[in-house]
């Protein structure tokens, strides 16, 4: 697994709530920060841009500027980190109605633009595959926590316990 290959990860869950309830959560850029150990805060800038403040034990704190690149209600919400035409990462929530509620997925892909990860790889090129694999796994863990948190919130709202 090399950075130049655009490694990606996807997680999914079933949500026992209608798509409209799930959509309201995944299209709110501030919601993932409620559940991620890395993403600390999101500040909307305008209708299509937001800033994320992040913290990682090995990398310290940093801020990113993100642009919403896909906003298809009750289907897909995607953003690019940095330059939308050459992002350092892409993130996406997608959803679809299933037999008893909503199937929710979160996906992300690293690159192709440089990021903090590329600096670590440049410092230890012989460990690139291990560095990338570890980073993808960190993202997977946070993404699982995020979709699980969204699932819980959506199910509470659908049951009338809007918080």
C-alpha positions, 0 to 999 in steps of 0.5 A: 500500500503506497500513498501514490496508489490512493489508498482508501477505506470504507465502513458501513452500517444499517441505521434504523431510521428513514433517509431524511433523518440520516441525511440531516446528520451526514450533511451537517459538517460539524457532526463527525467531530462529535465522534472522531478522536482526531477531528476536533472541531469544524467551522463552516466558512460558507455554503461549500467550504469549511475548516477542520481542526485536527489533533493526532498524538504523533503529528500534533495539531493542524487545520484543513480547508475543505470544499464540498464537491458533491451534495446530492440530498439523501444520496451522497455528501463528499468533500475534498481536503485542500484543492478540490482538483488535487486534494490531499484526501477525499471523504464521502458519506453515501446512503440509500434506503434499505428494507428497514431504514437506511444503509450508511457508508463512509469512505475516504481516499488519501491523495493525490496531493501531498499531506502530513503523511507524505512528510512522514514518508519522505523522512522514512521512505523504507517504511512507506507501506507501514506508515500508509497502512497504519494511517488507513487503519487509524481512519477506519477506526475513527470512521467506524466510531463516526458512523456508529455515532450517527446511527445512534443519533439518527435512531434516537431522533427517529424514535422521537428522542431528538437531542 
